[in-house]
């Protein structure tokens, strides 16, 4: 993870904020100090100004400011001091970006205030439990630990413009290629960078049915000693050998379990993150220029230091809200004993910001929070020994990354059936001629009867009355449409936006027309098997308004692929799945439910 970022020529970046300028055009930093334009989060201005004042240095006033981002002009020595000040005063990455011109800095500030729309905005679903669980069971702490140890002890400086940085990249490419040697659908290659020595490494598993849709799992390969970048000791065991080691284990696990994704999966070890996201910025921009369909990016930057009581910290700023929700749902579904919190990282803090700036959905689960992270990063003490000599914390991230891969890229591990690919659906039911009820045959986020139930018996426009499974329970025929009792609509779905699977809590909404709030009651029942229904009582709801209203409750989905709900709206009488009252309306909704996920 980046703190002080100093690029050589065109654009300087502090911390791991999104690089908005091109990568440097040459590898050697200028010998004479020059002035540069920077953008910085406005929340950092006062603490930094106070820090400068204590050292007898004046911080220039902003020349432009908009919605949380300010533009300033600084000398290079002031830029260096700025990075130290933000880290010391705010206990976070430096949080500023340096630019070649004032116009470029202002454009960057405006773009940050109004971020680009995602090129891909998929709806994420959870329906691949058998394959996810097979992958999770294969993750090994020792493998992650050994990779951390190799990267941090064999190359104690992986600086992006040092030969040792490129030597580490060549070693990693060899490791990944060796893992994939028996899989012709997997390729491993450098992403070429021509302005510095270290190359990014990319392993690609070709998608089977949707190869043009891309899922990215990334971490950065370089390390840095903040006091002596090119020559100092920088083991970078946590920052970010830990993330790269998780990627390596996820790739190994995928191969070991015969996993073949429906969408193409790319594992990326980025060069030059510590000097301004150079590697990820170049890659993300190239994918944007090629109009690539990147449907999700997971960044693993620092995974092995547990500084917080929580197991995961979810980075909320400069990430995709939809993808963050999906990552949280993956945790609660597949790693339910682990905990998470949410936090803001400041003005960008790792390679996910490059993808966000390019318009792609990205998420970064972090090892702690920004205030409880590893204080030894960017020093000679960022070692495996400092983290207790194990990779126990990283195991959690490797498992989360494996779940992310299998639930975003879909496909299946060997021996399992691939789930449906594509966005989870908010399904509208169609009339099923066999079951004689509205039915959602596809698994999804919800099932809605739409207008198919509107009315009762021969009263109103209800199609295929009585709309109970195979006509098993008739309606009462007394009264007038929308003067007396009727059920007009049933909808069932998950409140958290995940796919309906066994064991999930779902919300039921039933729209009714009420004659009497004193006498009318709605009874709800569920059946795990619509082919041979045994009705389980959910509860009785009382309307509070005459006329049209929606009554709601929740229940937990049982196991079963074809399930049904029954709603009975009655005038007086007692609860029951099928009544004989002359004003009774009975309606069923049939829907598909996915298999339960087991930890």
VONU-987631 format. One record per residue (C-alpha): chain; z, x, y. Coordinates in nm, 3 decimals, padded with zeros to 5 digits. Each point is the difference from the previous one (the first is absolute). Layout:
BEGIN
{A, {Z, X, Y}}
...
end
This chain:
BEGIN
{A, {00.000, 00.000, 00.000}}
{A, {-00.094, 00.137, 00.336}}
{A, {00.228, 00.085, 00.289}}
{A, {-00.157, 00.247, 00.241}}
{A, {-00.380, -00.024, -00.018}}
{A, {-00.214, 00.258, 00.174}}
{A, {-00.373, -00.004, -00.064}}
{A, {-00.210, 00.296, 00.103}}
{A, {-00.262, -00.119, 00.245}}
{A, {-00.127, -00.352, 00.050}}
{A, {00.296, -00.228, -00.062}}
{A, {00.365, 00.087, -00.039}}
{A, {00.222, -00.247, -00.180}}
{A, {00.377, -00.013, -00.012}}
{A, {00.171, -00.136, -00.312}}
{A, {-00.226, -00.190, -00.233}}
{A, {-00.136, -00.236, 00.260}}
{A, {-00.354, -00.133, -00.048}}
{A, {-00.251, 00.262, 00.106}}
{A, {-00.246, -00.158, 00.238}}
{A, {-00.199, 00.311, 00.088}}
{A, {-00.227, 00.196, -00.232}}
{A, {00.142, 00.279, -00.218}}
{A, {-00.002, 00.343, 00.163}}
{A, {-00.336, 00.169, 00.031}}
{A, {00.137, 00.345, -00.087}}
{A, {00.302, 00.132, -00.179}}
{A, {00.157, 00.241, 00.248}}
{A, {00.228, -00.132, 00.271}}
{A, {-00.084, 00.097, 00.358}}
{A, {00.182, 00.310, 00.126}}
{A, {00.056, -00.128, 00.352}}
{A, {00.223, -00.292, 00.073}}
{A, {-00.184, -00.302, 00.124}}
{A, {00.090, -00.351, 00.109}}
{A, {-00.058, -00.298, -00.223}}
{A, {00.025, -00.375, 00.032}}
{A, {00.240, -00.177, -00.234}}
{A, {00.089, -00.353, -00.097}}
{A, {00.363, -00.074, -00.085}}
{A, {00.214, -00.301, -00.078}}
{A, {00.173, -00.118, 00.316}}
{A, {00.332, -00.034, -00.183}}
{A, {00.009, 00.380, -00.028}}
{A, {-00.054, 00.072, 00.370}}
{A, {00.356, -00.020, 00.131}}
{A, {00.167, 00.195, -00.286}}
{A, {-00.266, 00.271, 00.025}}
{A, {00.028, 00.017, 00.379}}
{A, {00.376, 00.051, -00.030}}
{A, {-00.052, 00.275, -00.258}}
{A, {-00.248, 00.178, 00.225}}
{A, {00.235, -00.028, 00.297}}
{A, {00.283, 00.165, -00.192}}
{A, {-00.224, 00.304, -00.041}}
{A, {-00.109, -00.005, 00.362}}
{A, {-00.351, -00.124, -00.078}}
{A, {-00.164, -00.301, 00.165}}
{A, {-00.194, -00.246, -00.215}}
{A, {-00.304, -00.132, 00.190}}
{A, {-00.018, -00.369, 00.078}}
{A, {-00.245, -00.216, -00.198}}
{A, {-00.340, -00.050, 00.158}}
{A, {-00.069, -00.314, -00.203}}
{A, {00.215, -00.236, -00.202}}
{A, {-00.067, -00.308, -00.214}}
{A, {00.203, -00.199, -00.252}}
{A, {00.223, 00.273, -00.137}}
{A, {-00.232, 00.300, 00.041}}
{A, {-00.012, 00.242, 00.295}}
{A, {-00.254, 00.268, 00.100}}
{A, {00.121, 00.335, 00.140}}
{A, {-00.140, 00.346, 00.075}}
{A, {00.194, 00.297, -00.141}}
{A, {-00.040, 00.371, -00.052}}
{A, {-00.011, 00.124, -00.358}}
{A, {00.351, 00.143, 00.028}}
{A, {00.124, -00.336, 00.123}}
{A, {-00.172, -00.166, -00.297}}
{A, {00.194, 00.227, -00.237}}
{A, {00.324, -00.079, 00.178}}
{A, {-00.085, -00.370, -00.004}}
{A, {-00.020, -00.002, -00.379}}
{A, {00.337, 00.167, -00.032}}
{A, {00.156, -00.235, 00.254}}
{A, {-00.114, -00.321, -00.165}}
{A, {00.126, 00.121, -00.335}}
{A, {00.334, 00.111, 00.145}}
{A, {00.057, -00.300, 00.225}}
{A, {-00.142, -00.281, -00.215}}
{A, {00.034, 00.153, -00.347}}
{A, {-00.361, -00.077, -00.084}}
{A, {-00.342, 00.155, -00.011}}
{A, {-00.129, 00.111, 00.335}}
{A, {-00.193, -00.317, 00.062}}
{A, {-00.275, 00.112, 00.234}}
{A, {-00.370, 00.082, -00.015}}
{A, {-00.180, 00.258, 00.213}}
{A, {-00.357, -00.058, 00.114}}
{A, {-00.288, 00.194, 00.153}}
{A, {-00.023, -00.213, 00.316}}
{A, {00.178, -00.265, 00.199}}
{A, {-00.271, -00.252, -00.087}}
{A, {00.051, 00.064, -00.370}}
{A, {00.377, -00.035, 00.036}}
{A, {-00.031, -00.329, 00.191}}
{A, {-00.244, -00.133, -00.259}}
{A, {00.245, 00.093, -00.276}}
{A, {00.287, -00.174, 00.180}}
{A, {-00.206, -00.317, 00.044}}
{A, {-00.113, 00.009, -00.362}}
{A, {00.360, 00.032, -00.119}}
{A, {00.100, -00.298, 00.211}}
{A, {-00.281, -00.204, -00.159}}
{A, {-00.053, 00.145, -00.350}}
{A, {-00.333, -00.040, -00.174}}
{A, {-00.051, -00.290, -00.236}}
{A, {00.007, 00.090, -00.366}}
{A, {-00.342, 00.039, -00.156}}
{A, {00.149, -00.145, -00.319}}
{A, {00.265, -00.272, 00.002}}
{A, {00.052, -00.095, -00.365}}
{A, {00.266, -00.231, -00.132}}
{A, {00.217, 00.193, -00.243}}
{A, {00.123, -00.150, -00.326}}
{A, {00.235, 00.089, -00.284}}
{A, {-00.149, -00.092, -00.338}}
{A, {-00.031, 00.324, -00.200}}
{A, {00.346, 00.030, -00.154}}
{A, {-00.094, 00.128, -00.349}}
{A, {-00.195, 00.296, 00.139}}
{A, {00.253, 00.075, 00.275}}
{A, {00.287, 00.004, -00.246}}
{A, {-00.192, 00.230, -00.236}}
{A, {-00.060, 00.246, 00.284}}
{A, {00.359, -00.010, 00.125}}
{A, {00.137, 00.074, -00.344}}
{A, {-00.207, 00.320, -00.014}}
{A, {00.129, 00.161, 00.324}}
{A, {00.195, 00.322, -00.066}}
{A, {00.242, 00.168, 00.242}}
{A, {-00.059, 00.343, -00.152}}
{A, {-00.371, -00.008, 00.078}}
{A, {00.063, -00.084, 00.365}}
{A, {00.269, 00.268, 00.023}}
{A, {-00.227, 00.265, -00.151}}
{A, {-00.279, -00.074, 00.247}}
{A, {00.239, 00.011, 00.296}}
{A, {00.132, 00.331, -00.129}}
{A, {-00.349, 00.149, -00.046}}
{A, {-00.121, -00.094, 00.347}}
{A, {00.318, 00.104, 00.181}}
{A, {00.061, 00.331, -00.178}}
{A, {-00.350, 00.129, -00.070}}
{A, {-00.118, -00.070, 00.355}}
{A, {00.296, 00.024, 00.235}}
{A, {-00.238, -00.050, 00.291}}
{A, {-00.280, -00.255, -00.039}}
{A, {-00.103, 00.009, 00.366}}
{A, {-00.336, -00.165, 00.047}}
{A, {-00.171, 00.307, 00.147}}
{A, {00.152, 00.261, -00.233}}
{A, {-00.157, 00.122, -00.323}}
{A, {00.314, -00.105, -00.185}}
{A, {-00.061, -00.356, 00.117}}
{A, {-00.346, 00.005, -00.155}}
{A, {00.128, 00.173, -00.314}}
{A, {00.241, -00.290, -00.050}}
{A, {-00.288, -00.246, 00.045}}
{A, {-00.209, 00.185, -00.259}}
{A, {00.292, -00.005, -00.245}}
{A, {00.052, -00.373, 00.048}}
{A, {-00.368, -00.072, -00.050}}
{A, {00.018, 00.191, -00.327}}
{A, {00.310, -00.192, -00.111}}
{A, {-00.160, -00.337, 00.069}}
{A, {-00.328, 00.102, -00.162}}
{A, {00.183, 00.114, -00.312}}
{A, {00.179, -00.334, -00.027}}
{A, {-00.334, -00.182, 00.027}}
{A, {-00.210, 00.224, -00.226}}
{A, {-00.044, -00.268, -00.266}}
{A, {-00.076, -00.282, 00.244}}
{A, {-00.363, 00.002, 00.122}}
{A, {00.083, -00.282, 00.241}}
{A, {00.234, 00.233, 00.192}}
{A, {-00.122, 00.271, 00.238}}
{A, {00.198, 00.256, 00.202}}
{A, {-00.139, 00.174, 00.308}}
{A, {00.079, 00.149, 00.338}}
{A, {-00.066, -00.199, 00.314}}
{A, {-00.156, 00.277, 00.204}}
{A, {00.151, 00.102, 00.333}}
{A, {-00.192, 00.266, 00.191}}
{A, {00.241, 00.079, 00.284}}
{A, {00.295, 00.129, -00.201}}
{A, {00.069, 00.156, -00.338}}
{A, {00.184, -00.265, -00.198}}
{A, {-00.205, -00.276, -00.161}}
{A, {00.113, -00.351, -00.089}}
{A, {-00.005, -00.085, -00.371}}
{A, {-00.125, -00.337, -00.128}}
{A, {00.013, -00.134, -00.356}}
{A, {-00.208, -00.314, -00.054}}
{A, {00.030, -00.254, -00.282}}
{A, {-00.317, -00.208, 00.011}}
{A, {00.056, -00.374, 00.006}}
{A, {-00.134, -00.197, -00.295}}
{A, {-00.102, -00.329, 00.161}}
{A, {00.054, 00.043, 00.376}}
{A, {-00.079, 00.369, 00.059}}
{A, {-00.092, -00.045, 00.368}}
{A, {00.354, -00.115, 00.079}}
{A, {00.233, 00.297, 00.047}}
{A, {00.375, 00.048, -00.043}}
{A, {00.152, 00.321, 00.141}}
{A, {00.326, 00.171, -00.094}}
{A, {00.070, 00.303, 00.218}}
{A, {00.240, 00.273, 00.101}}
{A, {-00.041, 00.327, 00.187}}
{A, {-00.033, 00.341, -00.161}}
{A, {00.078, 00.231, 00.293}}
{A, {00.344, 00.120, 00.110}}
{A, {00.128, 00.162, 00.317}}
{A, {00.283, 00.214, 00.132}}
{A, {00.052, -00.135, 00.349}}
{A, {00.117, 00.337, 00.132}}
{A, {-00.284, 00.203, -00.153}}
{A, {-00.282, -00.227, -00.121}}
{A, {-00.250, 00.246, -00.145}}
{A, {00.237, 00.262, -00.143}}
{A, {00.347, -00.154, -00.037}}
{A, {00.153, -00.118, -00.325}}
{A, {-00.080, -00.370, -00.045}}
{A, {00.059, -00.117, -00.359}}
{A, {-00.052, -00.362, 00.100}}
{A, {00.158, -00.126, -00.322}}
{A, {00.075, -00.337, 00.155}}
{A, {-00.259, 00.013, 00.277}}
{A, {-00.226, -00.065, -00.181}}
{A, {-00.011, 00.162, -00.343}}
{A, {00.206, -00.301, -00.109}}
{A, {-00.269, -00.250, 00.102}}
{A, {-00.282, 00.204, -00.154}}
{A, {00.205, 00.035, -00.318}}
{A, {00.037, -00.379, -00.018}}
{A, {-00.377, -00.034, 00.035}}
{A, {-00.048, 00.252, -00.281}}
{A, {00.234, -00.192, -00.228}}
{A, {-00.166, -00.334, 00.078}}
{A, {-00.338, 00.152, -00.086}}
{A, {00.141, 00.145, -00.324}}
{A, {00.158, -00.331, -00.094}}
{A, {-00.324, -00.189, 00.068}}
{A, {-00.189, 00.235, -00.231}}
{A, {00.270, 00.001, -00.268}}
{A, {00.004, -00.380, -00.018}}
{A, {-00.378, -00.036, 00.007}}
{A, {00.010, -00.183, 00.333}}
{A, {-00.341, -00.102, 00.135}}
{A, {00.009, -00.166, 00.342}}
{A, {-00.230, -00.280, 00.105}}
{A, {-00.016, 00.149, 00.350}}
{A, {-00.058, 00.369, 00.064}}
{A, {00.323, 00.199, 00.042}}
{A, {00.017, 00.322, 00.201}}
{A, {00.292, 00.243, -00.005}}
{A, {-00.002, 00.212, 00.317}}
{A, {00.195, 00.316, 00.082}}
{A, {-00.071, 00.052, 00.369}}
{A, {-00.040, 00.332, 00.177}}
{A, {00.141, 00.060, 00.346}}
{A, {00.241, -00.291, 00.039}}
{A, {00.262, 00.222, 00.161}}
{A, {-00.233, 00.097, 00.282}}
{A, {-00.121, -00.344, 00.090}}
{A, {-00.118, -00.203, -00.300}}
{A, {-00.320, 00.200, 00.002}}
{A, {-00.091, -00.054, -00.365}}
{A, {00.078, -00.370, -00.022}}
{A, {-00.153, -00.062, 00.342}}
{A, {-00.328, 00.161, -00.108}}
{A, {-00.005, -00.196, -00.326}}
{A, {00.093, -00.336, 00.151}}
{A, {-00.262, 00.040, 00.273}}
{A, {-00.265, 00.090, -00.256}}
{A, {00.087, -00.310, -00.204}}
{A, {-00.017, -00.213, 00.313}}
{A, {-00.337, 00.149, 00.096}}
{A, {-00.127, -00.076, -00.350}}
{A, {00.129, -00.359, 00.023}}
{A, {00.205, 00.057, -00.314}}
{A, {00.200, -00.295, -00.126}}
{A, {00.351, 00.146, -00.022}}
{A, {00.223, -00.288, -00.106}}
{A, {00.334, 00.183, 00.006}}
{A, {00.153, 00.341, 00.074}}
{A, {00.342, 00.120, -00.118}}
{A, {00.144, 00.311, 00.163}}
{A, {00.269, 00.203, -00.181}}
{A, {00.143, 00.251, 00.247}}
{A, {00.349, 00.122, -00.096}}
{A, {00.134, -00.178, -00.308}}
{A, {00.279, 00.213, -00.149}}
{A, {00.288, 00.011, 00.251}}
{A, {00.227, -00.304, -00.018}}
{A, {00.168, 00.009, 00.338}}
{A, {00.051, -00.374, 00.024}}
{A, {00.191, -00.257, -00.202}}
{A, {-00.338, -00.169, -00.048}}
{A, {-00.255, 00.119, -00.255}}
{A, {-00.304, -00.066, 00.221}}
{A, {-00.057, -00.014, 00.372}}
{A, {-00.310, -00.205, 00.088}}
{A, {-00.178, 00.132, 00.309}}
{A, {-00.080, -00.301, 00.218}}
{A, {-00.185, 00.149, 00.296}}
{A, {-00.368, 00.094, -00.018}}
{A, {-00.025, -00.147, -00.348}}
{A, {-00.144, -00.322, -00.142}}
{A, {00.250, -00.290, -00.005}}
{A, {-00.181, -00.162, -00.294}}
{A, {00.003, 00.321, -00.202}}
{A, {00.364, 00.069, 00.090}}
{A, {00.088, -00.346, -00.133}}
{A, {-00.189, 00.078, -00.319}}
{A, {00.187, 00.329, -00.044}}
{A, {00.332, -00.181, 00.046}}
{A, {-00.110, -00.261, -00.254}}
{A, {-00.086, 00.279, -00.244}}
{A, {00.352, 00.139, 00.040}}
{A, {00.170, -00.335, -00.056}}
{A, {-00.227, -00.084, -00.295}}
{A, {-00.018, 00.329, -00.191}}
{A, {00.299, 00.199, 00.130}}
{A, {00.251, -00.279, 00.063}}
{A, {00.309, 00.220, -00.024}}
{A, {-00.122, 00.219, 00.288}}
{A, {00.060, -00.075, 00.366}}
{A, {-00.209, 00.030, 00.314}}
{A, {00.031, -00.018, 00.374}}
{A, {-00.253, -00.008, 00.282}}
{A, {-00.021, 00.231, 00.299}}
{A, {-00.228, 00.127, 00.275}}
{A, {-00.113, 00.359, -00.016}}
{A, {-00.091, 00.037, 00.367}}
{A, {-00.341, 00.088, 00.137}}
{A, {-00.159, 00.061, -00.343}}
{A, {00.155, 00.221, -00.265}}
{A, {-00.237, 00.079, -00.288}}
{A, {-00.351, -00.031, -00.140}}
{A, {00.013, -00.377, -00.031}}
{A, {-00.052, -00.001, 00.378}}
{A, {-00.347, 00.151, -00.045}}
{A, {-00.104, -00.287, -00.222}}
{A, {00.155, -00.259, 00.230}}
{A, {-00.184, 00.149, 00.298}}
{A, {-00.325, -00.021, -00.200}}
{A, {00.064, -00.370, -00.064}}
{A, {00.115, 00.010, -00.363}}
{A, {00.320, -00.160, -00.137}}
{A, {00.264, 00.263, -00.072}}
{A, {00.368, 00.013, -00.096}}
{A, {00.258, 00.277, -00.031}}
{A, {00.321, -00.037, -00.199}}
{A, {00.232, 00.284, 00.101}}
{A, {00.289, 00.178, -00.170}}
{A, {00.257, -00.110, 00.256}}
{A, {-00.004, -00.119, 00.361}}
{A, {-00.104, 00.209, 00.296}}
{A, {00.365, 00.066, 00.084}}
{A, {00.105, 00.095, -00.353}}
{A, {-00.296, 00.212, -00.111}}
{A, {00.003, 00.358, -00.126}}
{A, {00.113, 00.226, 00.288}}
{A, {-00.125, 00.315, -00.178}}
{A, {-00.370, -00.082, 00.018}}
{A, {-00.216, 00.255, 00.185}}
{A, {00.254, 00.273, -00.083}}
{A, {00.043, 00.250, -00.285}}
{A, {00.271, -00.229, -00.140}}
{A, {-00.234, -00.284, -00.096}}
{A, {00.042, 00.082, -00.369}}
{A, {00.049, -00.183, -00.326}}
{A, {00.348, 00.154, -00.020}}
{A, {00.097, -00.167, 00.329}}
{A, {-00.100, -00.335, -00.155}}
{A, {00.230, 00.051, -00.299}}
{A, {-00.248, 00.170, -00.229}}
{A, {-00.147, -00.325, -00.135}}
{A, {-00.281, -00.241, 00.084}}
{A, {00.208, -00.310, -00.068}}
{A, {-00.072, -00.161, 00.335}}
{A, {-00.372, 00.071, -00.028}}
{A, {-00.014, -00.186, -00.332}}
{A, {00.053, -00.323, 00.194}}
{A, {-00.299, 00.074, 00.221}}
{A, {-00.221, 00.100, -00.291}}
{A, {00.080, -00.332, -00.165}}
{A, {-00.062, -00.191, 00.321}}
{A, {-00.329, 00.188, 00.045}}
{A, {-00.106, -00.083, -00.356}}
{A, {00.078, -00.369, 00.059}}
{A, {-00.194, 00.014, 00.327}}
{A, {-00.300, 00.151, -00.176}}
{A, {-00.007, -00.256, -00.281}}
{A, {00.064, -00.304, 00.220}}
{A, {-00.242, 00.092, 00.280}}
{A, {-00.274, 00.158, -00.213}}
{A, {00.066, -00.243, -00.290}}
{A, {-00.166, 00.097, -00.329}}
{A, {00.217, 00.073, -00.303}}
{A, {00.162, 00.266, -00.211}}
{A, {-00.115, 00.036, -00.360}}
{A, {00.075, -00.305, -00.213}}
{A, {00.054, -00.237, 00.293}}
{A, {-00.226, -00.266, 00.148}}
{A, {-00.117, 00.059, 00.359}}
{A, {00.111, -00.276, 00.239}}
{A, {-00.226, -00.183, 00.240}}
{A, {-00.125, 00.224, 00.278}}
{A, {-00.016, -00.123, 00.353}}
{A, {00.237, -00.158, 00.245}}
{A, {00.269, -00.226, -00.133}}
{A, {-00.090, -00.356, 00.083}}
{A, {00.160, -00.285, 00.181}}
{A, {-00.159, -00.241, -00.245}}
{A, {-00.104, -00.358, 00.070}}
{A, {00.008, -00.206, -00.316}}
{A, {-00.301, -00.167, -00.158}}
{A, {00.013, -00.305, -00.223}}
{A, {00.015, 00.105, -00.366}}
{A, {-00.177, -00.261, -00.214}}
{A, {00.186, 00.106, -00.316}}
{A, {00.352, -00.001, 00.141}}
{A, {-00.080, -00.278, 00.252}}
{A, {00.198, 00.164, 00.279}}
{A, {-00.069, 00.238, 00.290}}
{A, {-00.004, 00.353, -00.143}}
{A, {-00.013, 00.358, 00.135}}
{A, {-00.148, 00.195, -00.290}}
{A, {00.018, 00.341, 00.173}}
{A, {00.323, 00.191, 00.051}}
{A, {00.083, 00.039, 00.366}}
{A, {00.250, -00.019, 00.280}}
{A, {00.014, -00.378, 00.000}}
{A, {-00.151, -00.323, -00.130}}
{A, {-00.070, -00.298, 00.227}}
{A, {-00.107, -00.348, -00.114}}
{A, {-00.176, -00.056, 00.331}}
{A, {-00.097, -00.366, 00.043}}
{A, {-00.033, -00.086, -00.371}}
{A, {00.341, -00.175, -00.022}}
{A, {-00.014, -00.202, 00.320}}
{A, {00.110, -00.353, -00.098}}
{A, {00.146, -00.181, -00.302}}
{A, {-00.146, -00.207, -00.284}}
{A, {-00.283, -00.205, 00.152}}
{A, {00.152, 00.037, 00.347}}
{A, {-00.174, 00.256, 00.219}}
{A, {-00.274, 00.257, -00.066}}
{A, {00.173, 00.185, -00.287}}
{A, {-00.258, 00.147, -00.238}}
{A, {00.051, -00.029, -00.380}}
{A, {00.322, -00.200, 00.028}}
{A, {00.270, 00.028, -00.128}}
{A, {-00.049, 00.384, 00.001}}
{A, {00.256, 00.067, -00.271}}
{A, {-00.079, 00.227, -00.295}}
{A, {-00.254, -00.187, -00.215}}
{A, {00.104, -00.325, 00.169}}
{A, {00.344, 00.015, -00.160}}
{A, {00.199, -00.173, 00.275}}
{A, {-00.142, -00.295, 00.199}}
{A, {00.088, -00.092, 00.359}}
{A, {00.155, -00.319, 00.134}}
{A, {-00.256, -00.233, 00.155}}
{A, {00.205, -00.188, 00.261}}
{A, {-00.033, 00.037, 00.376}}
{A, {-00.251, 00.112, 00.261}}
{A, {-00.147, 00.348, 00.051}}
{A, {00.198, 00.198, 00.259}}
{A, {00.238, -00.285, 00.054}}
{A, {00.177, 00.055, -00.328}}
{A, {00.078, 00.308, -00.209}}
{A, {-00.264, 00.258, -00.096}}
{A, {-00.036, 00.370, -00.074}}
{A, {-00.287, 00.150, 00.200}}
{A, {00.008, 00.372, -00.078}}
{A, {00.176, 00.265, -00.210}}
{A, {-00.008, 00.371, 00.073}}
{A, {00.177, 00.284, -00.184}}
{A, {00.000, 00.368, 00.100}}
{A, {00.205, 00.316, 00.043}}
{A, {00.186, 00.031, 00.331}}
{A, {-00.048, 00.380, 00.007}}
{A, {-00.379, -00.004, -00.034}}
{A, {-00.015, 00.150, -00.349}}
{A, {-00.184, -00.144, -00.297}}
{A, {00.168, -00.273, -00.202}}
{A, {00.141, 00.164, -00.312}}
{A, {00.274, -00.097, -00.242}}
{A, {00.344, 00.068, 00.143}}
{A, {-00.114, -00.036, 00.362}}
{A, {00.162, -00.250, 00.235}}
{A, {-00.252, -00.251, 00.134}}
{A, {00.016, -00.263, 00.269}}
{A, {-00.115, -00.357, -00.069}}
{A, {-00.122, -00.214, 00.291}}
{A, {-00.063, -00.369, -00.067}}
{A, {-00.151, -00.219, 00.269}}
{A, {00.112, -00.362, -00.039}}
{A, {-00.025, -00.330, 00.182}}
{A, {00.349, -00.152, 00.026}}
{A, {00.081, -00.368, 00.027}}
{A, {00.381, 00.026, 00.007}}
{A, {00.203, 00.312, 00.067}}
{A, {00.299, -00.179, -00.151}}
{A, {-00.165, -00.083, -00.334}}
{A, {-00.296, 00.231, -00.054}}
{A, {00.055, 00.316, -00.205}}
{A, {-00.225, 00.279, -00.128}}
{A, {00.070, 00.141, -00.348}}
{A, {-00.159, 00.333, -00.093}}
{A, {-00.057, 00.142, -00.349}}
{A, {-00.166, 00.312, -00.140}}
{A, {-00.170, 00.065, -00.334}}
{A, {-00.061, 00.351, -00.130}}
{A, {-00.279, -00.119, -00.231}}
{A, {-00.237, -00.262, 00.137}}
{A, {-00.160, -00.041, -00.343}}
{A, {00.326, -00.130, -00.144}}
{A, {00.226, -00.070, 00.297}}
{A, {00.375, -00.006, -00.019}}
{A, {00.115, -00.104, 00.346}}
{A, {00.287, 00.200, 00.151}}
{A, {00.177, -00.165, 00.293}}
{A, {-00.021, 00.199, 00.326}}
{A, {00.179, -00.241, 00.232}}
{A, {-00.008, -00.320, 00.205}}
{A, {-00.091, 00.006, 00.368}}
{A, {00.072, -00.269, 00.260}}
{A, {-00.242, -00.061, 00.289}}
{A, {00.150, -00.010, 00.349}}
{A, {-00.299, -00.156, 00.176}}
{A, {-00.194, -00.316, -00.064}}
{A, {-00.374, 00.043, -00.028}}
{A, {-00.167, 00.330, -00.086}}
{A, {00.219, 00.310, -00.050}}
{A, {00.022, 00.305, -00.227}}
{A, {00.296, 00.062, -00.228}}
{A, {00.060, 00.352, -00.131}}
{A, {00.206, 00.188, -00.255}}
{A, {-00.020, 00.316, -00.211}}
{A, {00.024, 00.087, -00.367}}
{A, {-00.069, 00.297, -00.227}}
{A, {-00.320, 00.005, -00.203}}
{A, {00.059, 00.007, -00.375}}
{A, {-00.220, 00.197, -00.240}}
{A, {-00.329, -00.170, -00.079}}
{A, {-00.362, 00.037, 00.102}}
{A, {-00.080, -00.370, 00.061}}
{A, {00.284, -00.171, 00.182}}
{A, {00.043, -00.333, 00.172}}
{A, {00.210, -00.172, 00.261}}
{A, {00.078, -00.370, 00.000}}
{A, {00.105, -00.189, 00.309}}
{A, {00.139, -00.354, -00.031}}
{A, {00.055, -00.195, 00.323}}
{A, {00.206, -00.313, -00.062}}
{A, {00.162, -00.292, 00.180}}
{A, {00.356, -00.016, -00.134}}
{A, {00.073, 00.049, -00.367}}
{A, {00.111, 00.318, -00.175}}
{A, {-00.163, 00.340, -00.034}}
{A, {-00.245, 00.044, -00.284}}
{A, {-00.328, 00.172, -00.078}}
{A, {-00.179, -00.332, -00.057}}
{A, {00.134, -00.327, 00.137}}
{A, {-00.101, -00.365, -00.009}}
{A, {00.072, -00.104, 00.358}}
{A, {-00.275, -00.206, 00.162}}
{A, {-00.005, 00.236, 00.301}}
{A, {00.016, 00.324, -00.205}}
{A, {-00.265, 00.264, 00.061}}
{A, {-00.035, 00.281, -00.258}}
{A, {-00.226, 00.301, 00.061}}
{A, {-00.045, 00.326, -00.189}}
{A, {-00.140, 00.334, 00.118}}
{A, {-00.113, 00.256, -00.258}}
{A, {-00.029, 00.371, 00.086}}
{A, {-00.034, 00.347, -00.151}}
{A, {00.293, 00.245, -00.007}}
{A, {-00.019, 00.373, -00.068}}
{A, {00.205, 00.192, -00.252}}
{A, {00.342, 00.123, 00.108}}
{A, {00.041, 00.361, 00.111}}
{A, {00.276, 00.189, -00.177}}
{A, {00.164, 00.312, 00.149}}
end
